[in-house]
Amino acid sequence: MRLKKGEKYKIFFNDNNPNNMTDSYTVFFNTYPIVMTHSSTEESNDSLRLVSGNTTGFAVANNVTTDQNVTKCEFRRYENYDTDLDSYQVSNTGGTTWETYNPDSSGVHTFSIANNSLTFKMTLNRVAAEDASPEYRSVSLLYR
């Protein structure tokens, strides 16, 4: 999938964009076609969650090719339930290399190299299979 000039999301409100990102890759878990590859995760009831009976699983977003090289990103989540055990990885090399995104840091991740094939990976975790699954309504990878 390639984002073209007229197809990319632009960010217009600086108060919602304190890190001056210029574009975004947003995934809503209530739309089709599905743009995530799943392993022990599923999109159900407008949410991304673990498949019943699993304590871990991951979902990887389809690659998007950007018009310019990406050097920085910020990962935003609209989430429900406990997501404290979850982890996130980002890639601007189409998944050839992955870098850990730490949501507790300043919010901005600086890639080790500049490249233009953007994707992200979400690893969902829970302690016991009977615990409530982490759940996401949407996610957005803002970038520049």
OpenMM code with the backbone's topology and positions (N, CA, C; nanometers):
from openmm import Vec3, app, unit

residues = "MET ARG LEU LYS LYS GLY GLU LYS TYR LYS ILE PHE PHE ASN ASP ASN ASN PRO ASN ASN MET THR ASP SER TYR THR VAL PHE PHE ASN THR TYR PRO ILE VAL MET THR HIS SER SER THR GLU GLU SER ASN ASP SER LEU ARG LEU VAL SER GLY ASN THR THR GLY PHE ALA VAL ALA ASN ASN VAL THR THR ASP GLN ASN VAL THR LYS CYS GLU PHE ARG ARG TYR GLU ASN TYR ASP THR ASP LEU ASP SER TYR GLN VAL SER ASN THR GLY GLY THR THR TRP GLU THR TYR ASN PRO ASP SER SER GLY VAL HIS THR PHE SER ILE ALA ASN ASN SER LEU THR PHE LYS MET THR LEU ASN ARG VAL ALA ALA GLU ASP ALA SER PRO GLU TYR ARG SER VAL SER LEU LEU TYR ARG".split()
positions = [
    Vec3(0.0840, -0.1167, 0.0000),
    Vec3(0.0000, 0.0000, 0.0000),
    Vec3(0.0885, 0.1230, 0.0000),
    Vec3(0.0601, 0.2185, -0.0864),
    Vec3(0.1396, 0.3404, -0.0959),
    Vec3(0.0517, 0.4606, -0.0666),
    Vec3(0.0952, 0.5424, 0.0254),
    Vec3(0.0246, 0.6666, 0.0551),
    Vec3(0.0709, 0.7723, -0.0437),
    Vec3(-0.0234, 0.8333, -0.1126),
    Vec3(0.0084, 0.9389, -0.2071),
    Vec3(-0.0256, 1.0729, -0.1454),
    Vec3(0.0188, 1.1781, -0.2062),
    Vec3(0.0007, 1.3124, -0.1513),
    Vec3(-0.1430, 1.3389, -0.1089),
    Vec3(-0.2411, 1.3040, -0.1890),
    Vec3(-0.3795, 1.3314, -0.1556),
    Vec3(-0.4429, 1.2310, -0.0619),
    Vec3(-0.3746, 1.1212, -0.0308),
    Vec3(-0.4321, 1.0141, 0.0488),
    Vec3(-0.3837, 1.0101, 0.1920),
    Vec3(-0.2818, 1.0814, 0.2261),
    Vec3(-0.2300, 1.0716, 0.3619),
    Vec3(-0.3047, 1.1637, 0.4561),
    Vec3(-0.3067, 1.1261, 0.5803),
    Vec3(-0.3717, 1.2067, 0.6822),
    Vec3(-0.2776, 1.3191, 0.7218),
    Vec3(-0.3296, 1.4362, 0.7326),
    Vec3(-0.2515, 1.5494, 0.7789),
    Vec3(-0.2965, 1.5870, 0.9190),
    Vec3(-0.2076, 1.6400, 0.9941),
    Vec3(-0.2387, 1.6837, 1.1295),
    Vec3(-0.2407, 1.8352, 1.1285),
    Vec3(-0.3539, 1.8939, 1.1699),
    Vec3(-0.3711, 2.0376, 1.1582),
    Vec3(-0.3687, 2.1119, 1.2908),
    Vec3(-0.3921, 2.0454, 1.4018),
    Vec3(-0.4052, 2.1141, 1.5293),
    Vec3(-0.2812, 2.0922, 1.6134),
    Vec3(-0.2028, 2.1968, 1.6312),
    Vec3(-0.0765, 2.1862, 1.7025),
    Vec3(-0.0942, 2.1463, 1.8483),
    Vec3(-0.2081, 2.1812, 1.9129),
    Vec3(-0.2266, 2.1444, 2.0524),
    Vec3(-0.2466, 1.9931, 2.0678),
    Vec3(-0.2892, 1.9234, 1.9624),
    Vec3(-0.2992, 1.7780, 1.9631),
    Vec3(-0.1747, 1.7134, 1.9038),
    Vec3(-0.0800, 1.7951, 1.8658),
    Vec3(0.0398, 1.7483, 1.7980),
    Vec3(0.1626, 1.8189, 1.8560),
    Vec3(0.1912, 1.7979, 1.9848),
    Vec3(0.2995, 1.8724, 2.0488),
    Vec3(0.4375, 1.8395, 1.9936),
    Vec3(0.4502, 1.7275, 1.9220),
    Vec3(0.5816, 1.6873, 1.8701),
    Vec3(0.5977, 1.7180, 1.7217),
    Vec3(0.5053, 1.7947, 1.6657),
    Vec3(0.5140, 1.8438, 1.5282),
    Vec3(0.5276, 1.7332, 1.4242),
    Vec3(0.4513, 1.6272, 1.4413),
    Vec3(0.4494, 1.5222, 1.3399),
    Vec3(0.3740, 1.5748, 1.2179),
    Vec3(0.4059, 1.5232, 1.0988),
    Vec3(0.3459, 1.5762, 0.9760),
    Vec3(0.2417, 1.4839, 0.9141),
    Vec3(0.2466, 1.3544, 0.9440),
    Vec3(0.1558, 1.2588, 0.8818),
    Vec3(0.1203, 1.1498, 0.9821),
    Vec3(0.0219, 1.0664, 0.9460),
    Vec3(-0.0145, 0.9571, 1.0358),
    Vec3(-0.0604, 0.8347, 0.9581),
    Vec3(-0.0419, 0.7200, 1.0192),
    Vec3(-0.0922, 0.5918, 0.9712),
    Vec3(-0.1865, 0.5439, 1.0812),
    Vec3(-0.3174, 0.5501, 1.0549),
    Vec3(-0.4171, 0.5202, 1.1562),
    Vec3(-0.4926, 0.3932, 1.1204),
    Vec3(-0.5142, 0.3082, 1.2212),
    Vec3(-0.5894, 0.1844, 1.2033),
    Vec3(-0.7071, 0.1858, 1.3001),
    Vec3(-0.8272, 0.1700, 1.2447),
    Vec3(-0.9483, 0.1529, 1.3240),
    Vec3(-0.9856, 0.0056, 1.3164),
    Vec3(-1.0234, -0.0518, 1.4280),
    Vec3(-1.0507, -0.1952, 1.4310),
    Vec3(-1.1977, -0.2280, 1.4067),
    Vec3(-1.2654, -0.1405, 1.3344),
    Vec3(-1.4035, -0.1662, 1.2961),
    Vec3(-1.4238, -0.1447, 1.1463),
    Vec3(-1.3160, -0.1475, 1.0685),
    Vec3(-1.3248, -0.1244, 0.9252),
    Vec3(-1.2682, -0.2424, 0.8479),
    Vec3(-1.3094, -0.2519, 0.7227),
    Vec3(-1.2596, -0.3554, 0.6329),
    Vec3(-1.2108, -0.2881, 0.5070),
    Vec3(-1.1104, -0.3379, 0.4401),
    Vec3(-1.0442, -0.4638, 0.4744),
    Vec3(-0.9527, -0.4483, 0.5958),
    Vec3(-0.9279, -0.5572, 0.6618),
    Vec3(-0.8381, -0.5613, 0.7774),
    Vec3(-0.6957, -0.5352, 0.7287),
    Vec3(-0.6223, -0.4489, 0.7983),
    Vec3(-0.4866, -0.4125, 0.7562),
    Vec3(-0.3809, -0.4626, 0.8540),
    Vec3(-0.4192, -0.5584, 0.9376),
    Vec3(-0.3258, -0.6158, 1.0344),
    Vec3(-0.3141, -0.7667, 1.0077),
    Vec3(-0.1951, -0.8200, 1.0291),
    Vec3(-0.1729, -0.9640, 1.0273),
    Vec3(-0.1741, -1.0097, 1.1723),
    Vec3(-0.2497, -1.1153, 1.2017),
    Vec3(-0.2726, -1.1567, 1.3396),
    Vec3(-0.2075, -1.2902, 1.3729),
    Vec3(-0.1572, -1.2991, 1.4957),
    Vec3(-0.1101, -1.4241, 1.5543),
    Vec3(-0.1624, -1.4274, 1.6979),
    Vec3(-0.2655, -1.5076, 1.7204),
    Vec3(-0.3338, -1.5179, 1.8507),
    Vec3(-0.4019, -1.3883, 1.8919),
    Vec3(-0.4276, -1.2999, 1.7957),
    Vec3(-0.5078, -1.1799, 1.8171),
    Vec3(-0.6200, -1.1803, 1.7143),
    Vec3(-0.7200, -1.0955, 1.7376),
    Vec3(-0.8321, -1.0869, 1.6440),
    Vec3(-0.8944, -0.9490, 1.6517),
    Vec3(-0.9662, -0.9135, 1.5459),
    Vec3(-1.0467, -0.7925, 1.5454),
    Vec3(-1.1910, -0.8368, 1.5607),
    Vec3(-1.2491, -0.8005, 1.6757),
    Vec3(-1.3836, -0.8451, 1.7090),
    Vec3(-1.4537, -0.7358, 1.7877),
    Vec3(-1.5823, -0.7135, 1.7606),
    Vec3(-1.6599, -0.6111, 1.8310),
    Vec3(-1.5914, -0.4753, 1.8272),
    Vec3(-1.5404, -0.4387, 1.7110),
    Vec3(-1.4761, -0.3085, 1.6890),
    Vec3(-1.3473, -0.2896, 1.7679),
    Vec3(-1.2819, -0.3992, 1.8069),
    Vec3(-1.1611, -0.3910, 1.8892),
    Vec3(-1.0575, -0.4937, 1.8457),
    Vec3(-0.9313, -0.4627, 1.8762),
    Vec3(-0.8229, -0.5600, 1.8656),
    Vec3(-0.8066, -0.6207, 2.0036),
    Vec3(-0.8025, -0.7544, 2.0119),
    Vec3(-0.7888, -0.8238, 2.1402),
    Vec3(-0.7225, -0.9584, 2.1182),
    Vec3(-0.6861, -1.0218, 2.2308),
    Vec3(-0.6327, -1.1575, 2.2253),
    Vec3(-0.7444, -1.2564, 2.1935),
    Vec3(-0.7102, -1.3617, 2.1190),
    Vec3(-0.8034, -1.4708, 2.0960),
    Vec3(-0.8271, -1.5398, 2.2298),
    Vec3(-0.9504, -1.5791, 2.2565),
    Vec3(-0.9869, -1.6431, 2.3825),
    Vec3(-0.8939, -1.7600, 2.4144),
    Vec3(-0.8487, -1.7663, 2.5402),
    Vec3(-0.7621, -1.8745, 2.5860),
    Vec3(-0.6136, -1.8472, 2.5710),
    Vec3(-0.5752, -1.7385, 2.5052),
    Vec3(-0.4342, -1.7054, 2.4863),
    Vec3(-0.3900, -1.5997, 2.5866),
    Vec3(-0.2649, -1.6082, 2.6272),
    Vec3(-0.2089, -1.5079, 2.7176),
    Vec3(-0.1169, -1.4103, 2.6449),
    Vec3(-0.0807, -1.4411, 2.5217),
    Vec3(0.0011, -1.3491, 2.4421),
    Vec3(-0.0326, -1.3668, 2.2942),
    Vec3(-0.0136, -1.2621, 2.2203),
    Vec3(-0.0347, -1.2638, 2.0767),
    Vec3(0.0129, -1.1328, 2.0188),
    Vec3(0.0251, -1.1278, 1.8856),
    Vec3(0.0686, -1.0021, 1.8260),
    Vec3(-0.0068, -0.9734, 1.6973),
    Vec3(-0.0060, -0.8465, 1.6618),
    Vec3(-0.0665, -0.7982, 1.5386),
    Vec3(0.0326, -0.7038, 1.4719),
    Vec3(0.0514, -0.7229, 1.3418),
    Vec3(0.1451, -0.6415, 1.2652),
    Vec3(0.0681, -0.5669, 1.1570),
    Vec3(0.0887, -0.4367, 1.1485),
    Vec3(0.0226, -0.3543, 1.0474),
    Vec3(0.0861, -0.3760, 0.9108),
    Vec3(0.0035, -0.3677, 0.8069),
    Vec3(0.0565, -0.3719, 0.6707),
    Vec3(0.1541, -0.2564, 0.6508),
    Vec3(0.2548, -0.2779, 0.5681),
    Vec3(0.3518, -0.1728, 0.5372),
    Vec3(0.2858, -0.0632, 0.4545),
    Vec3(0.3255, 0.0594, 0.4808),
    Vec3(0.2907, 0.1710, 0.3933),
    Vec3(0.4197, 0.2383, 0.3494),
    Vec3(0.4250, 0.2737, 0.2223),
    Vec3(0.5398, 0.3446, 0.1697),
    Vec3(0.5080, 0.4931, 0.1734),
    Vec3(0.5923, 0.5688, 0.2399),
    Vec3(0.5690, 0.7127, 0.2561),
    Vec3(0.6410, 0.7910, 0.1461),
    Vec3(0.5982, 0.9145, 0.1249),
    Vec3(0.6579, 0.9996, 0.0222),
    Vec3(0.7981, 1.0471, 0.0580),
    Vec3(0.8301, 1.0471, 0.1864),
    Vec3(0.9615, 1.0923, 0.2311),
    Vec3(1.0157, 0.9932, 0.3340),
    Vec3(1.1440, 1.0000, 0.3591),
    Vec3(1.2024, 0.9160, 0.4628),
    Vec3(1.1479, 0.9567, 0.5990),
    Vec3(1.1224, 0.8571, 0.6816),
    Vec3(1.0706, 0.8789, 0.8163),
    Vec3(1.1857, 0.8674, 0.9153),
    Vec3(1.1985, 0.9659, 1.0037),
    Vec3(1.3056, 0.9653, 1.1032),
    Vec3(1.2542, 0.9598, 1.2461),
    Vec3(1.1273, 1.0008, 1.2655),
    Vec3(1.0697, 1.0051, 1.4009),
    Vec3(0.9245, 0.9587, 1.3953),
    Vec3(0.8784, 0.9034, 1.5087),
    Vec3(0.7376, 0.8641, 1.5153),
    Vec3(0.6863, 0.8748, 1.6584),
    Vec3(0.5541, 0.8736, 1.6680),
    Vec3(0.4850, 0.8754, 1.7963),
    Vec3(0.3661, 0.7803, 1.7831),
    Vec3(0.3517, 0.6866, 1.8747),
    Vec3(0.2472, 0.5844, 1.8679),
    Vec3(0.1373, 0.6185, 1.9670),
    Vec3(0.0160, 0.6439, 1.9163),
    Vec3(-0.0969, 0.6780, 2.0022),
    Vec3(-0.1989, 0.5645, 1.9993),
    Vec3(-0.2635, 0.5414, 2.1151),
    Vec3(-0.3555, 0.4291, 2.1288),
    Vec3(-0.4858, 0.4741, 2.1921),
    Vec3(-0.5962, 0.4263, 2.1368),
    Vec3(-0.7260, 0.4414, 2.2020),
    Vec3(-0.7581, 0.3028, 2.2538),
    Vec3(-0.7483, 0.2843, 2.3849),
    Vec3(-0.7484, 0.1508, 2.4438),
    Vec3(-0.8531, 0.1376, 2.5537),
    Vec3(-0.8892, 0.0122, 2.5780),
    Vec3(-0.9778, -0.0249, 2.6878),
    Vec3(-0.9094, -0.1372, 2.7643),
    Vec3(-0.9495, -0.1569, 2.8853),
    Vec3(-0.8956, -0.2630, 2.9694),
    Vec3(-0.7473, -0.2432, 2.9948),
    Vec3(-0.6852, -0.3395, 3.0537),
    Vec3(-0.5473, -0.3273, 3.0996),
    Vec3(-0.4497, -0.3552, 2.9863),
    Vec3(-0.3747, -0.2530, 2.9467),
    Vec3(-0.2743, -0.2689, 2.8413),
    Vec3(-0.1328, -0.2492, 2.8946),
    Vec3(-0.1173, -0.2467, 3.0275),
    Vec3(0.0140, -0.2207, 3.0878),
    Vec3(0.1187, -0.3249, 3.0519),
    Vec3(0.0789, -0.4480, 3.0245),
    Vec3(0.1744, -0.5553, 2.9925),
    Vec3(0.2086, -0.5599, 2.8441),
    Vec3(0.1422, -0.4808, 2.7626),
    Vec3(0.1634, -0.4847, 2.6180),
    Vec3(0.2921, -0.4129, 2.5788),
    Vec3(0.3436, -0.4483, 2.4617),
    Vec3(0.4640, -0.3830, 2.4108),
    Vec3(0.4436, -0.3492, 2.2633),
    Vec3(0.5262, -0.2550, 2.2155),
    Vec3(0.5100, -0.2027, 2.0810),
    Vec3(0.6462, -0.1933, 2.0136),
    Vec3(0.6466, -0.2240, 1.8845),
    Vec3(0.7673, -0.2079, 1.8041),
    Vec3(0.7296, -0.1327, 1.6778),
    Vec3(0.8214, -0.0536, 1.6286),
    Vec3(0.8009, 0.0241, 1.5072),
    Vec3(0.9130, -0.0057, 1.4090),
    Vec3(0.8830, 0.0134, 1.2817),
    Vec3(0.9834, -0.0098, 1.1782),
    Vec3(0.9613, 0.0889, 1.0649),
    Vec3(1.0692, 0.1442, 1.0129),
    Vec3(1.0612, 0.2244, 0.8914),
    Vec3(1.1345, 0.1547, 0.7772),
    Vec3(1.1613, 0.0236, 0.7972),
    Vec3(1.2259, -0.0591, 0.6952),
    Vec3(1.1332, -0.1726, 0.6504),
    Vec3(1.0040, -0.1549, 0.6680),
    Vec3(0.9077, -0.2560, 0.6255),
    Vec3(0.9099, -0.3822, 0.7095),
    Vec3(0.9609, -0.3743, 0.8311),
    Vec3(0.9679, -0.4902, 0.9195),
    Vec3(1.0977, -0.5673, 0.9086),
    Vec3(1.1900, -0.5200, 0.8265),
    Vec3(1.3223, -0.5845, 0.8184),
    Vec3(1.3957, -0.5691, 0.9499),
    Vec3(1.3855, -0.4505, 1.0072),
    Vec3(1.4391, -0.4256, 1.1414),
    Vec3(1.3272, -0.3658, 1.2265),
    Vec3(1.3260, -0.4028, 1.3533),
    Vec3(1.2259, -0.3521, 1.4478),
    Vec3(1.2953, -0.2767, 1.5594),
    Vec3(1.2333, -0.1683, 1.6038),
    Vec3(1.2845, -0.0901, 1.7157),
    Vec3(1.1743, -0.0799, 1.8208),
    Vec3(1.2124, -0.0941, 1.9463),
    Vec3(1.1160, -0.0885, 2.0559),
    Vec3(1.0648, 0.0531, 2.0734),
    Vec3(0.9327, 0.0653, 2.0819),
    Vec3(0.8706, 0.1938, 2.1120),
    Vec3(0.8292, 0.1909, 2.2576),
    Vec3(0.8802, 0.2856, 2.3351),
    Vec3(0.8504, 0.2933, 2.4779),
    Vec3(0.7485, 0.4045, 2.5016),
    Vec3(0.6208, 0.3691, 2.5296),
    Vec3(0.5201, 0.4733, 2.5486),
    Vec3(0.5419, 0.5576, 2.6740),
    Vec3(0.6284, 0.5136, 2.7637),
    Vec3(0.6557, 0.5896, 2.8853),
    Vec3(0.7653, 0.6938, 2.8660),
    Vec3(0.8291, 0.6928, 2.7476),
    Vec3(0.9341, 0.7916, 2.7208),
    Vec3(0.8696, 0.9239, 2.6831),
    Vec3(0.9400, 1.0092, 2.6208),
    Vec3(0.8887, 1.1416, 2.5847),
    Vec3(0.7769, 1.1354, 2.4826),
    Vec3(0.7519, 1.0177, 2.4282),
    Vec3(0.6489, 1.0029, 2.3275),
    Vec3(0.7030, 0.9964, 2.1867),
    Vec3(0.8218, 1.0473, 2.1639),
    Vec3(0.8798, 1.0481, 2.0307),
    Vec3(0.9904, 0.9440, 2.0217),
    Vec3(0.9831, 0.8617, 1.9184),
    Vec3(1.0884, 0.7633, 1.8918),
    Vec3(1.1690, 0.8131, 1.7725),
    Vec3(1.3000, 0.8107, 1.7835),
    Vec3(1.3884, 0.8454, 1.6725),
    Vec3(1.4453, 0.7171, 1.6149),
    Vec3(1.4188, 0.6937, 1.4867),
    Vec3(1.4690, 0.5734, 1.4199),
    Vec3(1.6205, 0.5799, 1.4040),
    Vec3(1.6844, 0.4636, 1.4049),
    Vec3(1.8305, 0.4585, 1.3927),
    Vec3(1.8772, 0.4940, 1.2516),
    Vec3(1.7901, 0.4744, 1.1516),
    Vec3(1.8191, 0.5160, 1.0140),
    Vec3(1.6938, 0.5803, 0.9563),
    Vec3(1.7085, 0.6570, 0.8509),
    Vec3(1.5934, 0.7150, 0.7814),
    Vec3(1.5536, 0.6207, 0.6688),
    Vec3(1.4226, 0.5918, 0.6580),
    Vec3(1.3725, 0.5049, 0.5520),
    Vec3(1.2246, 0.5350, 0.5331),
    Vec3(1.1602, 0.4731, 0.4341),
    Vec3(1.0233, 0.5118, 0.4016),
    Vec3(0.9226, 0.3966, 0.3928),
    Vec3(0.9483, 0.2839, 0.4574),
    Vec3(0.8531, 0.1723, 0.4580),
    Vec3(0.8068, 0.1489, 0.6019),
    Vec3(0.6925, 0.2060, 0.6357),
    Vec3(0.6483, 0.2166, 0.7744),
    Vec3(0.5538, 0.1036, 0.8141),
    Vec3(0.5739, 0.0484, 0.9348),
    Vec3(0.4844, -0.0501, 0.9931),
    Vec3(0.5020, -0.0485, 1.1448),
    Vec3(0.4132, -0.1192, 1.2146),
    Vec3(0.4261, -0.1320, 1.3591),
    Vec3(0.3730, -0.2676, 1.4025),
    Vec3(0.4190, -0.3108, 1.5203),
    Vec3(0.3804, -0.4402, 1.5764),
    Vec3(0.3356, -0.4178, 1.7205),
    Vec3(0.2212, -0.4774, 1.7538),
    Vec3(0.1668, -0.4682, 1.8895),
    Vec3(0.1658, -0.6083, 1.9489),
    Vec3(0.2281, -0.6249, 2.0646),
    Vec3(0.2257, -0.7529, 2.1350),
    Vec3(0.1349, -0.7372, 2.2560),
    Vec3(0.0275, -0.8143, 2.2566),
    Vec3(-0.0725, -0.8083, 2.3638),
    Vec3(-0.0441, -0.9195, 2.4632),
    Vec3(-0.0531, -0.8887, 2.5916),
    Vec3(-0.0223, -0.9855, 2.6973),
    Vec3(-0.1229, -0.9749, 2.8114),
    Vec3(-0.1466, -1.0879, 2.8753),
    Vec3(-0.2206, -1.0925, 3.0021),
    Vec3(-0.1616, -1.2055, 3.0846),
    Vec3(-0.1753, -1.1984, 3.2144),
    Vec3(-0.1121, -1.2957, 3.3047),
    Vec3(-0.1762, -1.4328, 3.2909),
    Vec3(-0.3086, -1.4393, 3.2942),
    Vec3(-0.3799, -1.5672, 3.2870),
    Vec3(-0.4861, -1.5597, 3.1775),
    Vec3(-0.5146, -1.6734, 3.1165),
    Vec3(-0.6107, -1.6781, 3.0067),
    Vec3(-0.7490, -1.6294, 3.0472),
    Vec3(-0.7846, -1.6441, 3.1741),
    Vec3(-0.9169, -1.5994, 3.2184),
    Vec3(-0.9220, -1.4504, 3.2531),
    Vec3(-0.8070, -1.3826, 3.2559),
    Vec3(-0.8054, -1.2383, 3.2780),
    Vec3(-0.8652, -1.1668, 3.1565),
    Vec3(-0.9131, -1.0450, 3.1777),
    Vec3(-0.9649, -0.9659, 3.0658),
    Vec3(-0.8530, -0.9401, 2.9651),
    Vec3(-0.8866, -0.9501, 2.8384),
    Vec3(-0.7885, -0.9246, 2.7329),
    Vec3(-0.7624, -0.7759, 2.7205),
    Vec3(-0.6366, -0.7377, 2.6925),
    Vec3(-0.6136, -0.5991, 2.6529),
    Vec3(-0.6987, -0.5727, 2.5281),
    Vec3(-0.7400, -0.4486, 2.5097),
    Vec3(-0.8304, -0.4197, 2.3987),
    Vec3(-0.8044, -0.2800, 2.3455),
    Vec3(-0.7986, -0.2681, 2.2141),
    Vec3(-0.7726, -0.1406, 2.1470),
    Vec3(-0.8851, -0.1115, 2.0495),
    Vec3(-0.9296, 0.0129, 2.0461),
    Vec3(-1.0309, 0.0564, 1.9492),
    Vec3(-0.9647, 0.1088, 1.8218),
    Vec3(-0.8523, 0.1776, 1.8379),
    Vec3(-0.7769, 0.2281, 1.7243),
    Vec3(-0.6361, 0.2629, 1.7690),
    Vec3(-0.5467, 0.2723, 1.6733),
    Vec3(-0.4092, 0.3146, 1.6993),
    Vec3(-0.3663, 0.4063, 1.5855),
    Vec3(-0.2728, 0.4921, 1.6144),
    Vec3(-0.2222, 0.5838, 1.5132),
    Vec3(-0.0724, 0.6014, 1.5308),
    Vec3(-0.0008, 0.5829, 1.4224),
    Vec3(0.1431, 0.6066, 1.4209),
    Vec3(0.1655, 0.7401, 1.3507),
    Vec3(0.1949, 0.8432, 1.4298),
    Vec3(0.2248, 0.9731, 1.3743),
    Vec3(0.3724, 0.9755, 1.3373),
    Vec3(0.4081, 1.0427, 1.2289),
    Vec3(0.5488, 1.0380, 1.1867),
    Vec3(0.5887, 1.1638, 1.1104),
    Vec3(0.7208, 1.1779, 1.1010),
    Vec3(0.7807, 1.2848, 1.0188),
    Vec3(0.9159, 1.2385, 0.9680),
] * unit.nanometer
topology = app.Topology()
chain = topology.addChain("A")
for resn in residues:
    res = topology.addResidue(resn, chain)
    for name in ("N", "CA", "C"):
        topology.addAtom(name, app.Element.getBySymbol(name[0]), res)
